[in-house]
Amino acid sequence: MTPNEFKEWRLSFNWSQEDAANALDISRGTVINYESGRRRESNRQPVDIPRTVEYACYFLTIIKHKSRETDEEFLARLAKPNPQGELPTEGEADRFRHLQNQEFVDGIYASLMKES
């Protein structure tokens, strides 16, 4: 994902940088870095958008389009803490490693819809 694609993704949701940061559980400064393609520090080193962030953007897009929530409702649901507050067990983590993409998306969607 390029910096321009990341910014276009954020704007497609009509989100502020703060909204995108909250949805992705990253800092606003990280969003700024991703959109500029450079670190804000004095050395201005190039910054790559991690594949995990790209996948998170993709999944949020799918989930948002499958839901009938307003932007405010969607952001509010994303802001809810994990009710279990637990990491997956080793067995669960192993299962996630072998899921097909659509099965993974469907599982995330079902989980999020249960919480609403």
N, CA, C and O atoms as CSV, one atom per row, in Angstrom:
chain,resi,resn,atom,element,x,y,z
A,1,MET,N,N,0.859,-1.172,0.000
A,1,MET,CA,C,0.000,0.000,0.000
A,1,MET,C,C,0.902,1.231,0.000
A,1,MET,O,O,1.819,1.346,0.813
A,2,THR,N,N,0.630,2.133,-0.911
A,2,THR,CA,C,1.424,3.353,-0.997
A,2,THR,C,C,0.847,4.408,-0.044
A,2,THR,O,O,-0.285,4.274,0.420
A,3,PRO,N,N,1.623,5.448,0.244
A,3,PRO,CA,C,1.088,6.533,1.071
A,3,PRO,C,C,-0.194,7.143,0.493
A,3,PRO,O,O,-1.132,7.434,1.236
A,4,ASN,N,N,-0.236,7.335,-0.827
A,4,ASN,CA,C,-1.443,7.899,-1.444
A,4,ASN,C,C,-2.637,6.959,-1.308
A,4,ASN,O,O,-3.755,7.409,-1.056
A,5,GLU,N,N,-2.408,5.652,-1.473
A,5,GLU,CA,C,-3.497,4.681,-1.312
A,5,GLU,C,C,-4.014,4.678,0.125
A,5,GLU,O,O,-5.218,4.577,0.362
A,6,PHE,N,N,-3.088,4.791,1.082
A,6,PHE,CA,C,-3.495,4.822,2.485
A,6,PHE,C,C,-4.373,6.050,2.752
A,6,PHE,O,O,-5.417,5.949,3.396
A,7,LYS,N,N,-3.939,7.197,2.252
A,7,LYS,CA,C,-4.717,8.425,2.467
A,7,LYS,C,C,-6.071,8.338,1.765
A,7,LYS,O,O,-7.085,8.755,2.324
A,8,GLU,N,N,-6.094,7.801,0.549
A,8,GLU,CA,C,-7.361,7.628,-0.163
A,8,GLU,C,C,-8.290,6.702,0.611
A,8,GLU,O,O,-9.497,6.938,0.671
A,9,TRP,N,N,-7.725,5.640,1.210
A,9,TRP,CA,C,-8.529,4.723,2.026
A,9,TRP,C,C,-9.180,5.494,3.173
A,9,TRP,O,O,-10.385,5.385,3.400
A,10,ARG,N,N,-8.375,6.271,3.889
A,10,ARG,CA,C,-8.903,7.040,5.027
A,10,ARG,C,C,-10.000,7.999,4.572
A,10,ARG,O,O,-11.058,8.083,5.195
A,11,LEU,N,N,-9.741,8.713,3.493
A,11,LEU,CA,C,-10.713,9.696,3.007
A,11,LEU,C,C,-11.983,9.033,2.475
A,11,LEU,O,O,-13.052,9.644,2.502
A,12,SER,N,N,-11.880,7.789,1.991
A,12,SER,CA,C,-13.070,7.081,1.502
A,12,SER,C,C,-14.070,6.833,2.629
A,12,SER,O,O,-15.260,6.650,2.375
A,13,PHE,N,N,-13.590,6.826,3.872
A,13,PHE,CA,C,-14.449,6.688,5.041
A,13,PHE,C,C,-14.862,8.053,5.604
A,13,PHE,O,O,-15.645,8.128,6.551
A,14,ASN,N,N,-14.333,9.123,5.018
A,14,ASN,CA,C,-14.536,10.479,5.555
A,14,ASN,C,C,-14.012,10.585,6.980
A,14,ASN,O,O,-14.603,11.261,7.821
A,15,TRP,N,N,-12.901,9.912,7.239
A,15,TRP,CA,C,-12.313,9.899,8.573
A,15,TRP,C,C,-11.208,10.935,8.691
A,15,TRP,O,O,-10.488,11.213,7.732
A,16,SER,N,N,-11.091,11.493,9.868
A,16,SER,CA,C,-9.934,12.328,10.192
A,16,SER,C,C,-8.745,11.391,10.416
A,16,SER,O,O,-8.904,10.172,10.483
A,17,GLN,N,N,-7.570,11.972,10.527
A,17,GLN,CA,C,-6.398,11.151,10.849
A,17,GLN,C,C,-6.580,10.488,12.209
A,17,GLN,O,O,-6.156,9.351,12.413
A,18,GLU,N,N,-7.209,11.199,13.134
A,18,GLU,CA,C,-7.463,10.643,14.467
A,18,GLU,C,C,-8.430,9.457,14.397
A,18,GLU,O,O,-8.228,8.452,15.078
A,19,ASP,N,N,-9.479,9.572,13.576
A,19,ASP,CA,C,-10.428,8.465,13.403
A,19,ASP,C,C,-9.719,7.222,12.865
A,19,ASP,O,O,-9.915,6.118,13.373
A,20,ALA,N,N,-8.892,7.412,11.832
A,20,ALA,CA,C,-8.166,6.280,11.249
A,20,ALA,C,C,-7.218,5.667,12.270
A,20,ALA,O,O,-7.093,4.445,12.350
A,21,ALA,N,N,-6.555,6.508,13.045
A,21,ALA,CA,C,-5.641,6.008,14.081
A,21,ALA,C,C,-6.397,5.158,15.095
A,21,ALA,O,O,-5.930,4.085,15.479
A,22,ASN,N,N,-7.558,5.628,15.529
A,22,ASN,CA,C,-8.358,4.871,16.494
A,22,ASN,C,C,-8.846,3.557,15.905
A,22,ASN,O,O,-8.818,2.527,16.578
A,23,ALA,N,N,-9.295,3.582,14.647
A,23,ALA,CA,C,-9.801,2.368,14.003
A,23,ALA,C,C,-8.704,1.319,13.846
A,23,ALA,O,O,-8.967,0.122,13.962
A,24,LEU,N,N,-7.478,1.764,13.583
A,24,LEU,CA,C,-6.356,0.844,13.362
A,24,LEU,C,C,-5.549,0.584,14.629
A,24,LEU,O,O,-4.613,-0.215,14.619
A,25,ASP,N,N,-5.909,1.255,15.716
A,25,ASP,CA,C,-5.205,1.117,16.993
A,25,ASP,C,C,-3.726,1.491,16.859
A,25,ASP,O,O,-2.836,0.789,17.339
A,26,ILE,N,N,-3.500,2.631,16.183
A,26,ILE,CA,C,-2.157,3.193,16.041
A,26,ILE,C,C,-2.242,4.669,16.427
A,26,ILE,O,O,-3.335,5.184,16.662
A,27,SER,N,N,-1.118,5.343,16.494
A,27,SER,CA,C,-1.132,6.759,16.864
A,27,SER,C,C,-1.425,7.638,15.643
A,27,SER,O,O,-1.230,7.226,14.500
A,28,ARG,N,N,-1.892,8.839,15.911
A,28,ARG,CA,C,-2.121,9.797,14.825
A,28,ARG,C,C,-0.802,10.111,14.115
A,28,ARG,O,O,-0.774,10.288,12.897
A,29,GLY,N,N,0.281,10.177,14.876
A,29,GLY,CA,C,1.596,10.416,14.279
A,29,GLY,C,C,1.977,9.341,13.274
A,29,GLY,O,O,2.595,9.632,12.250
A,30,THR,N,N,1.608,8.098,13.568
A,30,THR,CA,C,1.888,7.002,12.636
A,30,THR,C,C,1.071,7.178,11.364
A,30,THR,O,O,1.572,6.927,10.268
A,31,VAL,N,N,-0.184,7.608,11.499
A,31,VAL,CA,C,-1.017,7.875,10.322
A,31,VAL,C,C,-0.365,8.967,9.474
A,31,VAL,O,O,-0.298,8.847,8.251
A,32,ILE,N,N,0.110,10.021,10.117
A,32,ILE,CA,C,0.781,11.111,9.398
A,32,ILE,C,C,2.009,10.578,8.661
A,32,ILE,O,O,2.237,10.919,7.501
A,33,ASN,N,N,2.797,9.744,9.336
A,33,ASN,CA,C,3.979,9.151,8.695
A,33,ASN,C,C,3.587,8.319,7.481
A,33,ASN,O,O,4.203,8.434,6.422
A,34,TYR,N,N,2.559,7.479,7.632
A,34,TYR,CA,C,2.128,6.622,6.523
A,34,TYR,C,C,1.660,7.453,5.334
A,34,TYR,O,O,1.953,7.118,4.187
A,35,GLU,N,N,0.933,8.534,5.604
A,35,GLU,CA,C,0.409,9.354,4.510
A,35,GLU,C,C,1.501,10.153,3.805
A,35,GLU,O,O,1.411,10.405,2.603
A,36,SER,N,N,2.514,10.545,4.538
A,36,SER,CA,C,3.604,11.316,3.918
A,36,SER,C,C,4.668,10.401,3.319
A,36,SER,O,O,5.432,10.813,2.446
A,37,GLY,N,N,4.710,9.152,3.797
A,37,GLY,CA,C,5.739,8.221,3.333
A,37,GLY,C,C,7.084,8.462,3.994
A,37,GLY,O,O,8.079,7.834,3.631
A,38,ARG,N,N,7.118,9.362,4.954
A,38,ARG,CA,C,8.361,9.724,5.653
A,38,ARG,C,C,8.104,9.841,7.144
A,38,ARG,O,O,6.992,10.140,7.579
A,39,ARG,N,N,9.139,9.602,7.906
A,39,ARG,CA,C,9.048,9.817,9.353
A,39,ARG,C,C,9.111,11.319,9.620
A,39,ARG,O,O,9.761,12.069,8.893
A,40,ARG,N,N,8.427,11.734,10.668
A,40,ARG,CA,C,8.390,13.165,10.999
A,40,ARG,C,C,9.661,13.634,11.685
A,40,ARG,O,O,9.932,14.834,11.724
A,41,GLU,N,N,10.441,12.715,12.222
A,41,GLU,CA,C,11.657,13.115,12.933
A,41,GLU,C,C,12.620,13.810,11.968
A,41,GLU,O,O,12.391,13.846,10.759
A,42,SER,N,N,13.660,14.338,12.504
A,42,SER,CA,C,14.595,15.145,11.715
A,42,SER,C,C,15.239,14.382,10.562
A,42,SER,O,O,15.581,14.989,9.547
A,43,ASN,N,N,15.413,13.064,10.691
A,43,ASN,CA,C,16.090,12.333,9.610
A,43,ASN,C,C,15.171,12.035,8.425
A,43,ASN,O,O,15.651,11.691,7.344
A,44,ARG,N,N,13.849,12.164,8.617
A,44,ARG,CA,C,12.872,11.991,7.534
A,44,ARG,C,C,13.081,10.703,6.738
A,44,ARG,O,O,12.926,10.685,5.517
A,45,GLN,N,N,13.430,9.638,7.436
A,45,GLN,CA,C,13.613,8.335,6.790
A,45,GLN,C,C,12.308,7.880,6.133
A,45,GLN,O,O,11.225,8.152,6.652
A,46,PRO,N,N,12.408,7.188,4.994
A,46,PRO,CA,C,11.193,6.631,4.387
A,46,PRO,C,C,10.543,5.640,5.352
A,46,PRO,O,O,11.229,4.963,6.118
A,47,VAL,N,N,9.234,5.565,5.305
A,47,VAL,CA,C,8.504,4.632,6.158
A,47,VAL,C,C,7.603,3.777,5.270
A,47,VAL,O,O,6.889,4.293,4.409
A,48,ASP,N,N,7.646,2.480,5.489
A,48,ASP,CA,C,6.783,1.558,4.758
A,48,ASP,C,C,5.530,1.291,5.577
A,48,ASP,O,O,5.578,1.235,6.806
A,49,ILE,N,N,4.426,1.131,4.896
A,49,ILE,CA,C,3.184,0.758,5.564
A,49,ILE,C,C,3.200,-0.761,5.689
A,49,ILE,O,O,3.245,-1.466,4.680
A,50,PRO,N,N,3.163,-1.271,6.923
A,50,PRO,CA,C,3.243,-2.721,7.108
A,50,PRO,C,C,2.078,-3.448,6.432
A,50,PRO,O,O,0.973,-2.917,6.324
A,51,ARG,N,N,2.347,-4.649,5.990
A,51,ARG,CA,C,1.319,-5.466,5.349
A,51,ARG,C,C,0.130,-5.674,6.295
A,51,ARG,O,O,-1.016,-5.725,5.846
A,52,THR,N,N,0.396,-5.794,7.596
A,52,THR,CA,C,-0.699,-5.994,8.555
A,52,THR,C,C,-1.648,-4.801,8.566
A,52,THR,O,O,-2.859,-4.973,8.711
A,53,VAL,N,N,-1.112,-3.603,8.414
A,53,VAL,CA,C,-1.958,-2.401,8.361
A,53,VAL,C,C,-2.755,-2.396,7.058
A,53,VAL,O,O,-3.937,-2.053,7.049
A,54,GLU,N,N,-2.109,-2.775,5.972
A,54,GLU,CA,C,-2.812,-2.861,4.688
A,54,GLU,C,C,-3.973,-3.852,4.788
A,54,GLU,O,O,-5.074,-3.562,4.319
A,55,TYR,N,N,-3.737,-5.014,5.394
A,55,TYR,CA,C,-4.800,-6.010,5.567
A,55,TYR,C,C,-5.901,-5.471,6.472
A,55,TYR,O,O,-7.083,-5.692,6.211
A,56,ALA,N,N,-5.520,-4.769,7.528
A,56,ALA,CA,C,-6.524,-4.197,8.433
A,56,ALA,C,C,-7.409,-3.204,7.678
A,56,ALA,O,O,-8.624,-3.183,7.874
A,57,CYS,N,N,-6.811,-2.390,6.824
A,57,CYS,CA,C,-7.587,-1.441,6.016
A,57,CYS,C,C,-8.567,-2.194,5.115
A,57,CYS,O,O,-9.734,-1.821,4.993
A,58,TYR,N,N,-8.073,-3.249,4.497
A,58,TYR,CA,C,-8.898,-4.071,3.609
A,58,TYR,C,C,-10.074,-4.670,4.377
A,58,TYR,O,O,-11.214,-4.595,3.918
A,59,PHE,N,N,-9.812,-5.259,5.534
A,59,PHE,CA,C,-10.877,-5.893,6.310
A,59,PHE,C,C,-11.868,-4.867,6.851
A,59,PHE,O,O,-13.071,-5.128,6.875
A,60,LEU,N,N,-11.383,-3.712,7.283
A,60,LEU,CA,C,-12.299,-2.669,7.753
A,60,LEU,C,C,-13.220,-2.203,6.627
A,60,LEU,O,O,-14.394,-1.912,6.855
A,61,THR,N,N,-12.683,-2.134,5.421
A,61,THR,CA,C,-13.490,-1.739,4.268
A,61,THR,C,C,-14.595,-2.759,4.015
A,61,THR,O,O,-15.752,-2.390,3.811
A,62,ILE,N,N,-14.238,-4.038,4.029
A,62,ILE,CA,C,-15.233,-5.094,3.805
A,62,ILE,C,C,-16.297,-5.062,4.895
A,62,ILE,O,O,-17.492,-5.103,4.605
A,63,ILE,N,N,-15.864,-4.991,6.136
A,63,ILE,CA,C,-16.800,-5.015,7.259
A,63,ILE,C,C,-17.720,-3.799,7.217
A,63,ILE,O,O,-18.923,-3.919,7.447
A,64,LYS,N,N,-17.158,-2.638,6.924
A,64,LYS,CA,C,-17.966,-1.412,6.860
A,64,LYS,C,C,-19.017,-1.530,5.767
A,64,LYS,O,O,-20.168,-1.143,5.971
A,65,HIS,N,N,-18.638,-2.058,4.614
A,65,HIS,CA,C,-19.585,-2.148,3.509
A,65,HIS,C,C,-20.635,-3.235,3.727
A,65,HIS,O,O,-21.728,-3.157,3.165
A,66,LYS,N,N,-20.319,-4.243,4.533
A,66,LYS,CA,C,-21.306,-5.281,4.842
A,66,LYS,C,C,-22.279,-4.817,5.925
A,66,LYS,O,O,-23.395,-5.328,6.015
A,67,SER,N,N,-21.865,-3.862,6.740
A,67,SER,CA,C,-22.737,-3.388,7.819
A,67,SER,C,C,-23.610,-2.255,7.295
A,67,SER,O,O,-23.315,-1.643,6.268
A,68,ARG,N,N,-24.668,-1.996,8.008
A,68,ARG,CA,C,-25.546,-0.896,7.627
A,68,ARG,C,C,-25.437,0.245,8.643
A,68,ARG,O,O,-26.364,1.036,8.815
A,69,GLU,N,N,-24.310,0.307,9.296
A,69,GLU,CA,C,-24.105,1.315,10.336
A,69,GLU,C,C,-23.695,2.651,9.734
A,69,GLU,O,O,-23.121,2.717,8.647
A,70,THR,N,N,-24.004,3.706,10.467
A,70,THR,CA,C,-23.484,5.017,10.097
A,70,THR,C,C,-21.987,5.034,10.422
A,70,THR,O,O,-21.487,4.159,11.130
A,71,ASP,N,N,-21.289,6.026,9.904
A,71,ASP,CA,C,-19.858,6.150,10.212
A,71,ASP,C,C,-19.632,6.263,11.715
A,71,ASP,O,O,-18.695,5.677,12.257
A,72,GLU,N,N,-20.496,7.020,12.381
A,72,GLU,CA,C,-20.345,7.213,13.827
A,72,GLU,C,C,-20.537,5.901,14.583
A,72,GLU,O,O,-19.784,5.600,15.510
A,73,GLU,N,N,-21.551,5.115,14.185
A,73,GLU,CA,C,-21.802,3.823,14.843
A,73,GLU,C,C,-20.640,2.861,14.611
A,73,GLU,O,O,-20.223,2.140,15.518
A,74,PHE,N,N,-20.128,2.862,13.391
A,74,PHE,CA,C,-19.018,1.970,13.050
A,74,PHE,C,C,-17.777,2.321,13.871
A,74,PHE,O,O,-17.132,1.435,14.433
A,75,LEU,N,N,-17.445,3.608,13.940
A,75,LEU,CA,C,-16.284,4.035,14.729
A,75,LEU,C,C,-16.479,3.731,16.208
A,75,LEU,O,O,-15.536,3.334,16.892
A,76,ALA,N,N,-17.697,3.916,16.702
A,76,ALA,CA,C,-17.969,3.633,18.117
A,76,ALA,C,C,-17.773,2.150,18.413
A,76,ALA,O,O,-17.242,1.793,19.464
A,77,ARG,N,N,-18.199,1.283,17.492
A,77,ARG,CA,C,-18.028,-0.157,17.706
A,77,ARG,C,C,-16.550,-0.534,17.687
A,77,ARG,O,O,-16.109,-1.377,18.467
A,78,LEU,N,N,-15.793,0.090,16.798
A,78,LEU,CA,C,-14.357,-0.195,16.740
A,78,LEU,C,C,-13.645,0.264,18.004
A,78,LEU,O,O,-12.622,-0.304,18.386
A,79,ALA,N,N,-14.182,1.290,18.653
A,79,ALA,CA,C,-13.543,1.832,19.854
A,79,ALA,C,C,-13.796,0.977,21.086
A,79,ALA,O,O,-13.138,1.156,22.111
A,80,LYS,N,N,-14.756,0.036,20.996
A,80,LYS,CA,C,-15.043,-0.822,22.151
A,80,LYS,C,C,-13.843,-1.712,22.436
A,80,LYS,O,O,-13.232,-2.245,21.510
A,81,PRO,N,N,-13.500,-1.875,23.710
A,81,PRO,CA,C,-12.390,-2.774,24.038
A,81,PRO,C,C,-12.783,-4.227,23.800
A,81,PRO,O,O,-13.964,-4.572,23.776
A,82,ASN,N,N,-11.778,-5.063,23.626
A,82,ASN,CA,C,-11.988,-6.503,23.487
A,82,ASN,C,C,-12.659,-6.993,24.764
A,82,ASN,O,O,-12.067,-6.884,25.838
A,83,PRO,N,N,-13.898,-7.538,24.680
A,83,PRO,CA,C,-14.600,-7.914,25.906
A,83,PRO,C,C,-13.883,-8.995,26.709
A,83,PRO,O,O,-13.958,-8.999,27.938
A,84,GLN,N,N,-13.205,-9.892,26.048
A,84,GLN,CA,C,-12.485,-10.929,26.772
A,84,GLN,C,C,-11.140,-10.425,27.275
A,84,GLN,O,O,-10.651,-10.868,28.314
A,85,GLY,N,N,-10.550,-9.501,26.535
A,85,GLY,CA,C,-9.247,-8.966,26.912
A,85,GLY,C,C,-8.164,-10.026,26.952
A,85,GLY,O,O,-7.179,-9.891,27.678
A,86,GLU,N,N,-8.347,-11.080,26.172
A,86,GLU,CA,C,-7.402,-12.194,26.214
A,86,GLU,C,C,-6.774,-12.412,24.847
A,86,GLU,O,O,-7.370,-12.102,23.816
A,87,LEU,N,N,-5.585,-12.940,24.858
A,87,LEU,CA,C,-4.938,-13.361,23.628
A,87,LEU,C,C,-5.489,-14.723,23.239
A,87,LEU,O,O,-5.936,-15.473,24.107
A,88,PRO,N,N,-5.468,-15.062,21.941
A,88,PRO,CA,C,-5.934,-16.390,21.561
A,88,PRO,C,C,-5.017,-17.468,22.133
A,88,PRO,O,O,-3.827,-17.244,22.356
A,89,THR,N,N,-5.602,-18.642,22.363
A,89,THR,CA,C,-4.790,-19.769,22.821
A,89,THR,C,C,-3.889,-20.198,21.676
A,89,THR,O,O,-4.089,-19.777,20.537
A,90,GLU,N,N,-2.912,-21.020,21.965
A,90,GLU,CA,C,-2.010,-21.506,20.915
A,90,GLU,C,C,-2.796,-22.263,19.845
A,90,GLU,O,O,-2.511,-22.137,18.654
A,91,GLY,N,N,-3.786,-23.049,20.275
A,91,GLY,CA,C,-4.615,-23.787,19.314
A,91,GLY,C,C,-5.407,-22.857,18.410
A,91,GLY,O,O,-5.499,-23.086,17.204
A,92,GLU,N,N,-5.982,-21.800,18.995
A,92,GLU,CA,C,-6.735,-20.830,18.199
A,92,GLU,C,C,-5.807,-20.105,17.229
A,92,GLU,O,O,-6.152,-19.902,16.065
A,93,ALA,N,N,-4.647,-19.721,17.706
A,93,ALA,CA,C,-3.679,-19.026,16.846
A,93,ALA,C,C,-3.261,-19.926,15.693
A,93,ALA,O,O,-3.106,-19.465,14.562
A,94,ASP,N,N,-3.079,-21.214,15.981
A,94,ASP,CA,C,-2.702,-22.180,14.949
A,94,ASP,C,C,-3.801,-22.280,13.892
A,94,ASP,O,O,-3.519,-22.344,12.696
A,95,ARG,N,N,-5.044,-22.293,14.342
A,95,ARG,CA,C,-6.169,-22.379,13.407
A,95,ARG,C,C,-6.214,-21.141,12.515
A,95,ARG,O,O,-6.456,-21.258,11.314
A,96,PHE,N,N,-5.987,-19.960,13.081
A,96,PHE,CA,C,-6.006,-18.733,12.285
A,96,PHE,C,C,-4.933,-18.743,11.199
A,96,PHE,O,O,-5.128,-18.174,10.125
A,97,ARG,N,N,-3.814,-19.382,11.475
A,97,ARG,CA,C,-2.732,-19.429,10.484
A,97,ARG,C,C,-3.139,-20.192,9.229
A,97,ARG,O,O,-2.572,-19.978,8.157
A,98,HIS,N,N,-4.123,-21.083,9.361
A,98,HIS,CA,C,-4.495,-21.949,8.243
A,98,HIS,C,C,-5.812,-21.561,7.576
A,98,HIS,O,O,-6.254,-22.235,6.645
A,99,LEU,N,N,-6.433,-20.496,8.037
A,99,LEU,CA,C,-7.707,-20.081,7.453
A,99,LEU,C,C,-7.520,-19.550,6.039
A,99,LEU,O,O,-6.506,-18.928,5.722
A,100,GLN,N,N,-8.487,-19.798,5.220
A,100,GLN,CA,C,-8.519,-19.185,3.901
A,100,GLN,C,C,-8.968,-17.737,4.079
A,100,GLN,O,O,-9.634,-17.420,5.065
A,101,ASN,N,N,-8.622,-16.863,3.157
A,101,ASN,CA,C,-8.935,-15.438,3.287
A,101,ASN,C,C,-10.416,-15.173,3.541
A,101,ASN,O,O,-10.751,-14.423,4.459
A,102,GLN,N,N,-11.310,-15.768,2.752
A,102,GLN,CA,C,-12.732,-15.483,2.910
A,102,GLN,C,C,-13.244,-15.991,4.247
A,102,GLN,O,O,-14.061,-15.332,4.890
A,103,GLU,N,N,-12.771,-17.158,4.672
A,103,GLU,CA,C,-13.171,-17.705,5.962
A,103,GLU,C,C,-12.730,-16.754,7.080
A,103,GLU,O,O,-13.457,-16.555,8.054
A,104,PHE,N,N,-11.550,-16.175,6.935
A,104,PHE,CA,C,-11.034,-15.233,7.923
A,104,PHE,C,C,-11.907,-13.978,7.971
A,104,PHE,O,O,-12.288,-13.525,9.050
A,105,VAL,N,N,-12.223,-13.421,6.802
A,105,VAL,CA,C,-13.065,-12.223,6.729
A,105,VAL,C,C,-14.435,-12.512,7.330
A,105,VAL,O,O,-14.949,-11.718,8.117
A,106,ASP,N,N,-15.030,-13.651,6.959
A,106,ASP,CA,C,-16.348,-14.007,7.487
A,106,ASP,C,C,-16.311,-14.153,9.003
A,106,ASP,O,O,-17.251,-13.753,9.690
A,107,GLY,N,N,-15.229,-14.723,9.525
A,107,GLY,CA,C,-15.089,-14.886,10.970
A,107,GLY,C,C,-14.976,-13.559,11.689
A,107,GLY,O,O,-15.590,-13.365,12.738
A,108,ILE,N,N,-14.197,-12.645,11.135
A,108,ILE,CA,C,-14.060,-11.313,11.732
A,108,ILE,C,C,-15.410,-10.600,11.702
A,108,ILE,O,O,-15.829,-10.002,12.693
A,109,TYR,N,N,-16.077,-10.670,10.568
A,109,TYR,CA,C,-17.377,-10.009,10.428
A,109,TYR,C,C,-18.373,-10.562,11.443
A,109,TYR,O,O,-19.062,-9.797,12.117
A,110,ALA,N,N,-18.452,-11.887,11.555
A,110,ALA,CA,C,-19.386,-12.513,12.502
A,110,ALA,C,C,-19.067,-12.092,13.932
A,110,ALA,O,O,-19.973,-11.815,14.718
A,111,SER,N,N,-17.788,-12.045,14.266
A,111,SER,CA,C,-17.376,-11.658,15.610
A,111,SER,C,C,-17.769,-10.217,15.914
A,111,SER,O,O,-18.279,-9.929,16.996
A,112,LEU,N,N,-17.538,-9.322,14.979
A,112,LEU,CA,C,-17.876,-7.917,15.190
A,112,LEU,C,C,-19.383,-7.705,15.260
A,112,LEU,O,O,-19.856,-6.873,16.035
A,113,MET,N,N,-20.134,-8.444,14.466
A,113,MET,CA,C,-21.582,-8.282,14.473
A,113,MET,C,C,-22.184,-8.806,15.772
A,113,MET,O,O,-23.214,-8.303,16.222
A,114,LYS,N,N,-21.552,-9.813,16.382
A,114,LYS,CA,C,-22.015,-10.341,17.660
A,114,LYS,C,C,-21.911,-9.289,18.752
A,114,LYS,O,O,-22.757,-9.224,19.645
A,115,GLU,N,N,-20.865,-8.461,18.678
A,115,GLU,CA,C,-20.598,-7.467,19.715
A,115,GLU,C,C,-21.527,-6.271,19.625
A,115,GLU,O,O,-21.671,-5.536,20.602
A,116,SER,N,N,-22.166,-6.052,18.473
A,116,SER,CA,C,-22.990,-4.841,18.332
A,116,SER,C,C,-24.377,-5.033,18.886
A,116,SER,O,O,-25.192,-4.111,18.844
